[in-house]
Amino acid sequence: MPSPVFVTNLKRLADLAAKSRLPSIFHLREFVDAGGLMAYGPDRSDLFRRAATYVDKILKGANRPTCP
């Protein structure tokens, strides 16, 4: 499960899993960059880009969609 404890120790966790020859699936790509086997979760940079697009539209006065 996602936790700040895991994120702050991501290199240690990835190294421990590799040393113990344990297949590991993490929730962030940063774990893979640190040596983990794979990650399964959303692309956070893409989520931030999408959020910025919505904020930009709102600030420019986009009309609110009508509900059916």
Predicted model as a PDB file, atoms N, CA, C, CB and O in Angstrom, pLDDT in the B-factor column:
MODEL        1                                                                  
ATOM      1  N   MET A   1       0.838  -1.184   0.000  1.00 60.00           N  
ATOM      2  CA  MET A   1       0.000   0.000   0.000  1.00 60.00           C  
ATOM      3  C   MET A   1       0.881   1.245   0.000  1.00 60.00           C  
ATOM      4  CB  MET A   1      -0.952   0.000   1.215  1.00 60.00           C  
ATOM      5  O   MET A   1       1.952   1.248   0.607  1.00 60.00           O  
ATOM      6  N   PRO A   2       0.439   2.291  -0.671  1.00 68.00           N  
ATOM      7  CA  PRO A   2       1.212   3.532  -0.677  1.00 68.00           C  
ATOM      8  C   PRO A   2       1.367   4.087   0.732  1.00 68.00           C  
ATOM      9  CB  PRO A   2       0.547   4.573  -1.580  1.00 68.00           C  
ATOM     10  O   PRO A   2       0.406   4.158   1.499  1.00 68.00           O  
ATOM     11  N   SER A   3       2.576   4.471   1.050  1.00 77.00           N  
ATOM     12  CA  SER A   3       2.863   5.026   2.364  1.00 77.00           C  
ATOM     13  C   SER A   3       4.119   5.884   2.275  1.00 77.00           C  
ATOM     14  CB  SER A   3       3.033   3.901   3.420  1.00 77.00           C  
ATOM     15  O   SER A   3       5.045   5.544   1.539  1.00 77.00           O  
ATOM     16  N   PRO A   4       4.165   7.000   3.018  1.00 81.00           N  
ATOM     17  CA  PRO A   4       5.381   7.819   3.037  1.00 81.00           C  
ATOM     18  C   PRO A   4       6.602   7.034   3.527  1.00 81.00           C  
ATOM     19  CB  PRO A   4       5.169   9.041   3.922  1.00 81.00           C  
ATOM     20  O   PRO A   4       7.729   7.341   3.137  1.00 81.00           O  
ATOM     21  N   VAL A   5       6.392   6.036   4.368  1.00 82.00           N  
ATOM     22  CA  VAL A   5       7.498   5.217   4.864  1.00 82.00           C  
ATOM     23  C   VAL A   5       8.166   4.484   3.700  1.00 82.00           C  
ATOM     24  CB  VAL A   5       6.997   4.206   5.928  1.00 82.00           C  
ATOM     25  O   VAL A   5       9.393   4.409   3.629  1.00 82.00           O  
ATOM     26  N   PHE A   6       7.355   3.946   2.794  1.00 78.00           N  
ATOM     27  CA  PHE A   6       7.908   3.235   1.649  1.00 78.00           C  
ATOM     28  C   PHE A   6       8.625   4.181   0.696  1.00 78.00           C  
ATOM     29  CB  PHE A   6       6.808   2.491   0.911  1.00 78.00           C  
ATOM     30  O   PHE A   6       9.700   3.864   0.186  1.00 78.00           O  
ATOM     31  N   VAL A   7       8.030   5.335   0.460  1.00 78.00           N  
ATOM     32  CA  VAL A   7       8.608   6.275  -0.502  1.00 78.00           C  
ATOM     33  C   VAL A   7       9.948   6.814  -0.009  1.00 78.00           C  
ATOM     34  CB  VAL A   7       7.640   7.435  -0.763  1.00 78.00           C  
ATOM     35  O   VAL A   7      10.876   6.983  -0.800  1.00 78.00           O  
ATOM     36  N   THR A   8      10.056   7.084   1.286  1.00 86.00           N  
ATOM     37  CA  THR A   8      11.319   7.607   1.808  1.00 86.00           C  
ATOM     38  C   THR A   8      12.421   6.554   1.815  1.00 86.00           C  
ATOM     39  CB  THR A   8      11.118   8.144   3.212  1.00 86.00           C  
ATOM     40  O   THR A   8      13.603   6.894   1.866  1.00 86.00           O  
ATOM     41  N   ASN A   9      12.042   5.271   1.764  1.00 84.00           N  
ATOM     42  CA  ASN A   9      13.025   4.182   1.775  1.00 84.00           C  
ATOM     43  C   ASN A   9      12.989   3.374   0.485  1.00 84.00           C  
ATOM     44  CB  ASN A   9      12.779   3.261   2.963  1.00 84.00           C  
ATOM     45  O   ASN A   9      13.288   2.180   0.497  1.00 84.00           O  
ATOM     46  N   LEU A  10      12.630   4.002  -0.616  1.00 81.00           N  
ATOM     47  CA  LEU A  10      12.425   3.248  -1.848  1.00 81.00           C  
ATOM     48  C   LEU A  10      13.672   2.532  -2.332  1.00 81.00           C  
ATOM     49  CB  LEU A  10      11.935   4.161  -2.919  1.00 81.00           C  
ATOM     50  O   LEU A  10      13.573   1.396  -2.797  1.00 81.00           O  
ATOM     51  N   LYS A  11      14.813   3.134  -2.244  1.00 87.00           N  
ATOM     52  CA  LYS A  11      16.055   2.484  -2.684  1.00 87.00           C  
ATOM     53  C   LYS A  11      16.359   1.260  -1.818  1.00 87.00           C  
ATOM     54  CB  LYS A  11      17.238   3.482  -2.632  1.00 87.00           C  
ATOM     55  O   LYS A  11      16.753   0.213  -2.332  1.00 87.00           O  
ATOM     56  N   ARG A  12      16.176   1.395  -0.524  1.00 90.00           N  
ATOM     57  CA  ARG A  12      16.428   0.265   0.380  1.00 90.00           C  
ATOM     58  C   ARG A  12      15.471  -0.884   0.102  1.00 90.00           C  
ATOM     59  CB  ARG A  12      16.300   0.708   1.842  1.00 90.00           C  
ATOM     60  O   ARG A  12      15.881  -2.045   0.106  1.00 90.00           O  
ATOM     61  N   LEU A  13      14.201  -0.577  -0.140  1.00 86.00           N  
ATOM     62  CA  LEU A  13      13.217  -1.621  -0.426  1.00 86.00           C  
ATOM     63  C   LEU A  13      13.517  -2.328  -1.744  1.00 86.00           C  
ATOM     64  CB  LEU A  13      11.811  -1.026  -0.465  1.00 86.00           C  
ATOM     65  O   LEU A  13      13.442  -3.554  -1.826  1.00 86.00           O  
ATOM     66  N   ALA A  14      13.855  -1.558  -2.768  1.00 86.00           N  
ATOM     67  CA  ALA A  14      14.179  -2.161  -4.062  1.00 86.00           C  
ATOM     68  C   ALA A  14      15.420  -3.040  -3.944  1.00 86.00           C  
ATOM     69  CB  ALA A  14      14.395  -1.072  -5.131  1.00 86.00           C  
ATOM     70  O   ALA A  14      15.462  -4.135  -4.504  1.00 86.00           O  
ATOM     71  N   ASP A  15      16.423  -2.567  -3.222  1.00 89.00           N  
ATOM     72  CA  ASP A  15      17.657  -3.352  -3.030  1.00 89.00           C  
ATOM     73  C   ASP A  15      17.386  -4.633  -2.236  1.00 89.00           C  
ATOM     74  CB  ASP A  15      18.726  -2.504  -2.305  1.00 89.00           C  
ATOM     75  O   ASP A  15      17.911  -5.697  -2.562  1.00 89.00           O  
ATOM     76  N   LEU A  16      16.570  -4.520  -1.201  1.00 89.00           N  
ATOM     77  CA  LEU A  16      16.248  -5.686  -0.382  1.00 89.00           C  
ATOM     78  C   LEU A  16      15.486  -6.734  -1.194  1.00 89.00           C  
ATOM     79  CB  LEU A  16      15.426  -5.266   0.843  1.00 89.00           C  
ATOM     80  O   LEU A  16      15.758  -7.929  -1.083  1.00 89.00           O  
ATOM     81  N   ALA A  17      14.538  -6.282  -2.004  1.00 87.00           N  
ATOM     82  CA  ALA A  17      13.782  -7.230  -2.841  1.00 87.00           C  
ATOM     83  C   ALA A  17      14.708  -7.911  -3.848  1.00 87.00           C  
ATOM     84  CB  ALA A  17      12.628  -6.505  -3.584  1.00 87.00           C  
ATOM     85  O   ALA A  17      14.602  -9.118  -4.065  1.00 87.00           O  
ATOM     86  N   ALA A  18      15.605  -7.158  -4.458  1.00 88.00           N  
ATOM     87  CA  ALA A  18      16.531  -7.734  -5.437  1.00 88.00           C  
ATOM     88  C   ALA A  18      17.505  -8.703  -4.753  1.00 88.00           C  
ATOM     89  CB  ALA A  18      17.314  -6.611  -6.166  1.00 88.00           C  
ATOM     90  O   ALA A  18      17.768  -9.791  -5.266  1.00 88.00           O  
ATOM     91  N   LYS A  19      18.031  -8.304  -3.605  1.00 91.00           N  
ATOM     92  CA  LYS A  19      18.979  -9.149  -2.870  1.00 91.00           C  
ATOM     93  C   LYS A  19      18.317 -10.454  -2.439  1.00 91.00           C  
ATOM     94  CB  LYS A  19      19.529  -8.403  -1.639  1.00 91.00           C  
ATOM     95  O   LYS A  19      18.950 -11.509  -2.459  1.00 91.00           O  
ATOM     96  N   SER A  20      17.044 -10.385  -2.050  1.00 92.00           N  
ATOM     97  CA  SER A  20      16.310 -11.566  -1.603  1.00 92.00           C  
ATOM     98  C   SER A  20      15.687 -12.336  -2.757  1.00 92.00           C  
ATOM     99  CB  SER A  20      15.234 -11.164  -0.626  1.00 92.00           C  
ATOM    100  O   SER A  20      15.027 -13.354  -2.550  1.00 92.00           O  
ATOM    101  N   ARG A  21      15.902 -11.845  -3.977  1.00 91.00           N  
ATOM    102  CA  ARG A  21      15.368 -12.453  -5.198  1.00 91.00           C  
ATOM    103  C   ARG A  21      13.847 -12.596  -5.137  1.00 91.00           C  
ATOM    104  CB  ARG A  21      16.010 -13.823  -5.428  1.00 91.00           C  
ATOM    105  O   ARG A  21      13.283 -13.612  -5.541  1.00 91.00           O  
ATOM    106  N   LEU A  22      13.195 -11.541  -4.616  1.00 88.00           N  
ATOM    107  CA  LEU A  22      11.739 -11.503  -4.522  1.00 88.00           C  
ATOM    108  C   LEU A  22      11.180 -10.659  -5.660  1.00 88.00           C  
ATOM    109  CB  LEU A  22      11.286 -10.943  -3.149  1.00 88.00           C  
ATOM    110  O   LEU A  22      11.572  -9.501  -5.804  1.00 88.00           O  
ATOM    111  N   PRO A  23      10.284 -11.195  -6.467  1.00 88.00           N  
ATOM    112  CA  PRO A  23       9.642 -10.349  -7.468  1.00 88.00           C  
ATOM    113  C   PRO A  23       8.803  -9.298  -6.749  1.00 88.00           C  
ATOM    114  CB  PRO A  23       8.763 -11.196  -8.447  1.00 88.00           C  
ATOM    115  O   PRO A  23       8.092  -9.611  -5.793  1.00 88.00           O  
ATOM    116  N   SER A  24       8.885  -8.084  -7.199  1.00 86.00           N  
ATOM    117  CA  SER A  24       8.209  -7.005  -6.481  1.00 86.00           C  
ATOM    118  C   SER A  24       7.490  -6.078  -7.459  1.00 86.00           C  
ATOM    119  CB  SER A  24       9.216  -6.207  -5.632  1.00 86.00           C  
ATOM    120  O   SER A  24       8.018  -5.709  -8.508  1.00 86.00           O  
ATOM    121  N   ILE A  25       6.277  -5.719  -7.078  1.00 85.00           N  
ATOM    122  CA  ILE A  25       5.494  -4.758  -7.837  1.00 85.00           C  
ATOM    123  C   ILE A  25       5.235  -3.577  -6.912  1.00 85.00           C  
ATOM    124  CB  ILE A  25       4.149  -5.387  -8.373  1.00 85.00           C  
ATOM    125  O   ILE A  25       4.674  -3.733  -5.828  1.00 85.00           O  
ATOM    126  N   PHE A  26       5.649  -2.406  -7.352  1.00 83.00           N  
ATOM    127  CA  PHE A  26       5.510  -1.203  -6.541  1.00 83.00           C  
ATOM    128  C   PHE A  26       4.431  -0.293  -7.112  1.00 83.00           C  
ATOM    129  CB  PHE A  26       6.843  -0.455  -6.454  1.00 83.00           C  
ATOM    130  O   PHE A  26       3.952  -0.515  -8.224  1.00 83.00           O  
ATOM    131  N   HIS A  27       4.054   0.716  -6.364  1.00 81.00           N  
ATOM    132  CA  HIS A  27       2.982   1.609  -6.799  1.00 81.00           C  
ATOM    133  C   HIS A  27       3.488   2.862  -7.510  1.00 81.00           C  
ATOM    134  CB  HIS A  27       2.151   2.010  -5.616  1.00 81.00           C  
ATOM    135  O   HIS A  27       2.683   3.618  -8.054  1.00 81.00           O  
ATOM    136  N   LEU A  28       4.784   3.100  -7.520  1.00 81.00           N  
ATOM    137  CA  LEU A  28       5.340   4.277  -8.182  1.00 81.00           C  
ATOM    138  C   LEU A  28       6.495   3.894  -9.101  1.00 81.00           C  
ATOM    139  CB  LEU A  28       5.810   5.300  -7.144  1.00 81.00           C  
ATOM    140  O   LEU A  28       7.255   2.967  -8.819  1.00 81.00           O  
ATOM    141  N   ARG A  29       6.608   4.617 -10.189  1.00 83.00           N  
ATOM    142  CA  ARG A  29       7.701   4.364 -11.131  1.00 83.00           C  
ATOM    143  C   ARG A  29       9.072   4.627 -10.490  1.00 83.00           C  
ATOM    144  CB  ARG A  29       7.530   5.240 -12.384  1.00 83.00           C  
ATOM    145  O   ARG A  29      10.068   4.031 -10.900  1.00 83.00           O  
ATOM    146  N   GLU A  30       9.129   5.495  -9.510  1.00 83.00           N  
ATOM    147  CA  GLU A  30      10.394   5.808  -8.848  1.00 83.00           C  
ATOM    148  C   GLU A  30      11.044   4.559  -8.254  1.00 83.00           C  
ATOM    149  CB  GLU A  30      10.170   6.849  -7.754  1.00 83.00           C  
ATOM    150  O   GLU A  30      12.270   4.476  -8.177  1.00 83.00           O  
ATOM    151  N   PHE A  31      10.238   3.597  -7.839  1.00 83.00           N  
ATOM    152  CA  PHE A  31      10.795   2.338  -7.320  1.00 83.00           C  
ATOM    153  C   PHE A  31      11.505   1.565  -8.419  1.00 83.00           C  
ATOM    154  CB  PHE A  31       9.688   1.470  -6.702  1.00 83.00           C  
ATOM    155  O   PHE A  31      12.552   0.965  -8.177  1.00 83.00           O  
ATOM    156  N   VAL A  32      10.951   1.574  -9.613  1.00 85.00           N  
ATOM    157  CA  VAL A  32      11.600   0.903 -10.741  1.00 85.00           C  
ATOM    158  C   VAL A  32      12.904   1.616 -11.077  1.00 85.00           C  
ATOM    159  CB  VAL A  32      10.663   0.867 -11.979  1.00 85.00           C  
ATOM    160  O   VAL A  32      13.917   0.970 -11.345  1.00 85.00           O  
ATOM    161  N   ASP A  33      12.882   2.932 -11.063  1.00 85.00           N  
ATOM    162  CA  ASP A  33      14.101   3.701 -11.314  1.00 85.00           C  
ATOM    163  C   ASP A  33      15.176   3.410 -10.273  1.00 85.00           C  
ATOM    164  CB  ASP A  33      13.789   5.192 -11.330  1.00 85.00           C  
ATOM    165  O   ASP A  33      16.370   3.525 -10.552  1.00 85.00           O  
ATOM    166  N   ALA A  34      14.738   3.025  -9.052  1.00 86.00           N  
ATOM    167  CA  ALA A  34      15.676   2.695  -7.983  1.00 86.00           C  
ATOM    168  C   ALA A  34      16.115   1.240  -8.020  1.00 86.00           C  
ATOM    169  CB  ALA A  34      15.058   3.001  -6.645  1.00 86.00           C  
ATOM    170  O   ALA A  34      16.951   0.828  -7.215  1.00 86.00           O  
ATOM    171  N   GLY A  35      15.554   0.437  -8.960  1.00 83.00           N  
ATOM    172  CA  GLY A  35      15.987  -0.945  -9.081  1.00 83.00           C  
ATOM    173  C   GLY A  35      14.900  -1.981  -8.868  1.00 83.00           C  
ATOM    174  O   GLY A  35      15.183  -3.178  -8.917  1.00 83.00           O  
ATOM    175  N   GLY A  36      13.659  -1.559  -8.634  1.00 84.00           N  
ATOM    176  CA  GLY A  36      12.558  -2.492  -8.457  1.00 84.00           C  
ATOM    177  C   GLY A  36      12.194  -3.169  -9.771  1.00 84.00           C  
ATOM    178  O   GLY A  36      12.571  -2.698 -10.844  1.00 84.00           O  
ATOM    179  N   LEU A  37      11.461  -4.273  -9.686  1.00 85.00           N  
ATOM    180  CA  LEU A  37      11.109  -5.043 -10.868  1.00 85.00           C  
ATOM    181  C   LEU A  37      10.114  -4.316 -11.759  1.00 85.00           C  
ATOM    182  CB  LEU A  37      10.546  -6.378 -10.463  1.00 85.00           C  
ATOM    183  O   LEU A  37      10.368  -4.136 -12.950  1.00 85.00           O  
ATOM    184  N   MET A  38       8.979  -3.893 -11.196  1.00 88.00           N  
ATOM    185  CA  MET A  38       7.979  -3.209 -12.005  1.00 88.00           C  
ATOM    186  C   MET A  38       7.074  -2.365 -11.119  1.00 88.00           C  
ATOM    187  CB  MET A  38       7.148  -4.219 -12.814  1.00 88.00           C  
ATOM    188  O   MET A  38       7.039  -2.522  -9.898  1.00 88.00           O  
ATOM    189  N   ALA A  39       6.339  -1.461 -11.774  1.00 86.00           N  
ATOM    190  CA  ALA A  39       5.380  -0.610 -11.073  1.00 86.00           C  
ATOM    191  C   ALA A  39       4.038  -0.725 -11.776  1.00 86.00           C  
ATOM    192  CB  ALA A  39       5.861   0.877 -11.025  1.00 86.00           C  
ATOM    193  O   ALA A  39       3.971  -0.873 -12.996  1.00 86.00           O  
ATOM    194  N   TYR A  40       2.978  -0.657 -10.994  1.00 87.00           N  
ATOM    195  CA  TYR A  40       1.633  -0.696 -11.538  1.00 87.00           C  
ATOM    196  C   TYR A  40       0.838   0.407 -10.856  1.00 87.00           C  
ATOM    197  CB  TYR A  40       0.966  -2.101 -11.334  1.00 87.00           C  
ATOM    198  O   TYR A  40       0.492   0.301  -9.679  1.00 87.00           O  
ATOM    199  N   GLY A  41       0.557   1.443 -11.590  1.00 83.00           N  
ATOM    200  CA  GLY A  41      -0.180   2.559 -11.030  1.00 83.00           C  
ATOM    201  C   GLY A  41      -0.252   3.686 -12.033  1.00 83.00           C  
ATOM    202  O   GLY A  41       0.252   3.569 -13.149  1.00 83.00           O  
ATOM    203  N   PRO A  42      -0.880   4.777 -11.635  1.00 82.00           N  
ATOM    204  CA  PRO A  42      -1.036   5.894 -12.562  1.00 82.00           C  
ATOM    205  C   PRO A  42       0.285   6.612 -12.822  1.00 82.00           C  
ATOM    206  CB  PRO A  42      -2.057   6.877 -12.023  1.00 82.00           C  
ATOM    207  O   PRO A  42       1.198   6.594 -11.997  1.00 82.00           O  
ATOM    208  N   ASP A  43       0.359   7.236 -13.980  1.00 83.00           N  
ATOM    209  CA  ASP A  43       1.505   8.077 -14.317  1.00 83.00           C  
ATOM    210  C   ASP A  43       1.265   9.437 -13.675  1.00 83.00           C  
ATOM    211  CB  ASP A  43       1.704   8.201 -15.882  1.00 83.00           C  
ATOM    212  O   ASP A  43       0.466  10.232 -14.168  1.00 83.00           O  
ATOM    213  N   ARG A  44       1.955   9.697 -12.580  1.00 83.00           N  
ATOM    214  CA  ARG A  44       1.694  10.919 -11.815  1.00 83.00           C  
ATOM    215  C   ARG A  44       1.986  12.180 -12.605  1.00 83.00           C  
ATOM    216  CB  ARG A  44       2.512  10.921 -10.555  1.00 83.00           C  
ATOM    217  O   ARG A  44       1.264  13.166 -12.461  1.00 83.00           O  
ATOM    218  N   SER A  45       3.018  12.181 -13.433  1.00 84.00           N  
ATOM    219  CA  SER A  45       3.306  13.387 -14.211  1.00 84.00           C  
ATOM    220  C   SER A  45       2.170  13.677 -15.191  1.00 84.00           C  
ATOM    221  CB  SER A  45       4.642  13.235 -14.970  1.00 84.00           C  
ATOM    222  O   SER A  45       1.847  14.838 -15.441  1.00 84.00           O  
ATOM    223  N   ASP A  46       1.557  12.618 -15.752  1.00 88.00           N  
ATOM    224  CA  ASP A  46       0.416  12.809 -16.638  1.00 88.00           C  
ATOM    225  C   ASP A  46      -0.782  13.359 -15.864  1.00 88.00           C  
ATOM    226  CB  ASP A  46       0.045  11.486 -17.328  1.00 88.00           C  
ATOM    227  O   ASP A  46      -1.500  14.223 -16.369  1.00 88.00           O  
ATOM    228  N   LEU A  47      -1.002  12.872 -14.657  1.00 88.00           N  
ATOM    229  CA  LEU A  47      -2.098  13.388 -13.840  1.00 88.00           C  
ATOM    230  C   LEU A  47      -1.923  14.867 -13.533  1.00 88.00           C  
ATOM    231  CB  LEU A  47      -2.205  12.602 -12.545  1.00 88.00           C  
ATOM    232  O   LEU A  47      -2.889  15.629 -13.574  1.00 88.00           O  
ATOM    233  N   PHE A  48      -0.695  15.278 -13.226  1.00 89.00           N  
ATOM    234  CA  PHE A  48      -0.441  16.694 -12.946  1.00 89.00           C  
ATOM    235  C   PHE A  48      -0.653  17.550 -14.185  1.00 89.00           C  
ATOM    236  CB  PHE A  48       0.981  16.886 -12.418  1.00 89.00           C  
ATOM    237  O   PHE A  48      -1.187  18.656 -14.094  1.00 89.00           O  
ATOM    238  N   ARG A  49      -0.236  17.044 -15.348  1.00 88.00           N  
ATOM    239  CA  ARG A  49      -0.464  17.781 -16.598  1.00 88.00           C  
ATOM    240  C   ARG A  49      -1.946  17.960 -16.863  1.00 88.00           C  
ATOM    241  CB  ARG A  49       0.192  17.059 -17.776  1.00 88.00           C  
ATOM    242  O   ARG A  49      -2.389  19.046 -17.237  1.00 88.00           O  
ATOM    243  N   ARG A  50      -2.714  16.894 -16.670  1.00 89.00           N  
ATOM    244  CA  ARG A  50      -4.163  16.982 -16.887  1.00 89.00           C  
ATOM    245  C   ARG A  50      -4.802  17.963 -15.912  1.00 89.00           C  
ATOM    246  CB  ARG A  50      -4.814  15.598 -16.743  1.00 89.00           C  
ATOM    247  O   ARG A  50      -5.664  18.753 -16.297  1.00 89.00           O  
ATOM    248  N   ALA A  51      -4.389  17.914 -14.672  1.00 89.00           N  
ATOM    249  CA  ALA A  51      -4.937  18.844 -13.683  1.00 89.00           C  
ATOM    250  C   ALA A  51      -4.627  20.282 -14.078  1.00 89.00           C  
ATOM    251  CB  ALA A  51      -4.373  18.543 -12.279  1.00 89.00           C  
ATOM    252  O   ALA A  51      -5.482  21.157 -13.943  1.00 89.00           O  
ATOM    253  N   ALA A  52      -3.423  20.535 -14.563  1.00 89.00           N  
ATOM    254  CA  ALA A  52      -3.051  21.888 -14.987  1.00 89.00           C  
ATOM    255  C   ALA A  52      -3.917  22.340 -16.152  1.00 89.00           C  
ATOM    256  CB  ALA A  52      -1.565  21.946 -15.378  1.00 89.00           C  
ATOM    257  O   ALA A  52      -4.274  23.515 -16.237  1.00 89.00           O  
ATOM    258  N   THR A  53      -4.258  21.423 -17.050  1.00 88.00           N  
ATOM    259  CA  THR A  53      -5.123  21.765 -18.182  1.00 88.00           C  
ATOM    260  C   THR A  53      -6.500  22.181 -17.687  1.00 88.00           C  
ATOM    261  CB  THR A  53      -5.242  20.577 -19.158  1.00 88.00           C  
ATOM    262  O   THR A  53      -7.060  23.166 -18.167  1.00 88.00           O  
ATOM    263  N   TYR A  54      -7.054  21.434 -16.725  1.00 86.00           N  
ATOM    264  CA  TYR A  54      -8.366  21.770 -16.183  1.00 86.00           C  
ATOM    265  C   TYR A  54      -8.334  23.109 -15.448  1.00 86.00           C  
ATOM    266  CB  TYR A  54      -8.850  20.665 -15.241  1.00 86.00           C  
ATOM    267  O   TYR A  54      -9.256  23.912 -15.588  1.00 86.00           O  
ATOM    268  N   VAL A  55      -7.299  23.354 -14.680  1.00 88.00           N  
ATOM    269  CA  VAL A  55      -7.178  24.630 -13.961  1.00 88.00           C  
ATOM    270  C   VAL A  55      -7.093  25.774 -14.959  1.00 88.00           C  
ATOM    271  CB  VAL A  55      -5.935  24.630 -13.031  1.00 88.00           C  
ATOM    272  O   VAL A  55      -7.720  26.816 -14.766  1.00 88.00           O  
ATOM    273  N   ASP A  56      -6.329  25.590 -16.016  1.00 88.00           N  
ATOM    274  CA  ASP A  56      -6.214  26.622 -17.046  1.00 88.00           C  
ATOM    275  C   ASP A  56      -7.576  26.932 -17.662  1.00 88.00           C  
ATOM    276  CB  ASP A  56      -5.229  26.182 -18.138  1.00 88.00           C  
ATOM    277  O   ASP A  56      -7.917  28.099 -17.850  1.00 88.00           O  
ATOM    278  N   LYS A  57      -8.357  25.897 -17.977  1.00 86.00           N  
ATOM    279  CA  LYS A  57      -9.686  26.110 -18.562  1.00 86.00           C  
ATOM    280  C   LYS A  57     -10.606  26.840 -17.591  1.00 86.00           C  
ATOM    281  CB  LYS A  57     -10.313  24.772 -18.968  1.00 86.00           C  
ATOM    282  O   LYS A  57     -11.357  27.733 -17.984  1.00 86.00           O  
ATOM    283  N   ILE A  58     -10.541  26.455 -16.331  1.00 86.00           N  
ATOM    284  CA  ILE A  58     -11.383  27.097 -15.318  1.00 86.00           C  
ATOM    285  C   ILE A  58     -11.017  28.569 -15.179  1.00 86.00           C  
ATOM    286  CB  ILE A  58     -11.242  26.382 -13.960  1.00 86.00           C  
ATOM    287  O   ILE A  58     -11.900  29.426 -15.135  1.00 86.00           O  
ATOM    288  N   LEU A  59      -9.743  28.864 -15.110  1.00 89.00           N  
ATOM    289  CA  LEU A  59      -9.303  30.247 -14.950  1.00 89.00           C  
ATOM    290  C   LEU A  59      -9.622  31.102 -16.172  1.00 89.00           C  
ATOM    291  CB  LEU A  59      -7.817  30.288 -14.675  1.00 89.00           C  
ATOM    292  O   LEU A  59      -9.776  32.318 -16.058  1.00 89.00           O  
ATOM    293  N   LYS A  60      -9.721  30.478 -17.324  1.00 88.00           N  
ATOM    294  CA  LYS A  60     -10.074  31.215 -18.540  1.00 88.00           C  
ATOM    295  C   LYS A  60     -11.588  31.348 -18.708  1.00 88.00           C  
ATOM    296  CB  LYS A  60      -9.479  30.523 -19.761  1.00 88.00           C  
ATOM    297  O   LYS A  60     -12.058  31.931 -19.686  1.00 88.00           O  
ATOM    298  N   GLY A  61     -12.351  30.806 -17.754  1.00 84.00           N  
ATOM    299  CA  GLY A  61     -13.795  30.981 -17.764  1.00 84.00           C  
ATOM    300  C   GLY A  61     -14.563  29.971 -18.570  1.00 84.00           C  
ATOM    301  O   GLY A  61     -15.598  30.305 -19.147  1.00 84.00           O  
ATOM    302  N   ALA A  62     -14.092  28.753 -18.629  1.00 73.00           N  
ATOM    303  CA  ALA A  62     -14.813  27.721 -19.368  1.00 73.00           C  
ATOM    304  C   ALA A  62     -16.189  27.520 -18.764  1.00 73.00           C  
ATOM    305  CB  ALA A  62     -14.028  26.397 -19.370  1.00 73.00           C  
ATOM    306  O   ALA A  62     -16.366  27.579 -17.547  1.00 73.00           O  
ATOM    307  N   ASN A  63     -17.150  27.283 -19.623  1.00 75.00           N  
ATOM    308  CA  ASN A  63     -18.508  27.027 -19.157  1.00 75.00           C  
ATOM    309  C   ASN A  63     -18.597  25.663 -18.519  1.00 75.00           C  
ATOM    310  CB  ASN A  63     -19.507  27.138 -20.303  1.00 75.00           C  
ATOM    311  O   ASN A  63     -17.922  24.718 -18.927  1.00 75.00           O  
ATOM    312  N   ARG A  64     -19.433  25.579 -17.521  1.00 68.00           N  
ATOM    313  CA  ARG A  64     -19.648  24.307 -16.840  1.00 68.00           C  
ATOM    314  C   ARG A  64     -20.574  23.456 -17.695  1.00 68.00           C  
ATOM    315  CB  ARG A  64     -20.241  24.519 -15.410  1.00 68.00           C  
ATOM    316  O   ARG A  64     -21.592  23.950 -18.182  1.00 68.00           O  
ATOM    317  N   PRO A  65     -20.235  22.180 -17.886  1.00 64.00           N  
ATOM    318  CA  PRO A  65     -21.113  21.331 -18.708  1.00 64.00           C  
ATOM    319  C   PRO A  65     -22.468  21.138 -18.025  1.00 64.00           C  
ATOM    320  CB  PRO A  65     -20.449  19.955 -18.972  1.00 64.00           C  
ATOM    321  O   PRO A  65     -22.550  21.073 -16.799  1.00 64.00           O  
ATOM    322  N   THR A  66     -23.511  21.050 -18.819  1.00 57.00           N  
ATOM    323  CA  THR A  66     -24.832  20.836 -18.254  1.00 57.00           C  
ATOM    324  C   THR A  66     -25.072  19.346 -18.049  1.00 57.00           C  
ATOM    325  CB  THR A  66     -25.919  21.442 -19.161  1.00 57.00           C  
ATOM    326  O   THR A  66     -24.600  18.512 -18.822  1.00 57.00           O  
ATOM    327  N   CYS A  67     -25.798  19.038 -17.016  1.00 53.00           N  
ATOM    328  CA  CYS A  67     -26.117  17.638 -16.713  1.00 53.00           C  
ATOM    329  C   CYS A  67     -27.402  17.261 -17.457  1.00 53.00           C  
ATOM    330  CB  CYS A  67     -26.277  17.411 -15.161  1.00 53.00           C  
ATOM    331  O   CYS A  67     -28.318  18.077 -17.561  1.00 53.00           O  
ATOM    332  N   PRO A  68     -27.472  16.037 -17.971  1.00 56.00           N  
ATOM    333  CA  PRO A  68     -28.688  15.608 -18.689  1.00 56.00           C  
ATOM    334  C   PRO A  68     -29.869  15.408 -17.767  1.00 56.00           C  
ATOM    335  CB  PRO A  68     -28.427  14.326 -19.443  1.00 56.00           C  
ATOM    336  O   PRO A  68     -30.955  15.051 -18.223  1.00 56.00           O  
TER     337      PRO A  68                                                      
ENDMDL                                                                          
END                                                                             
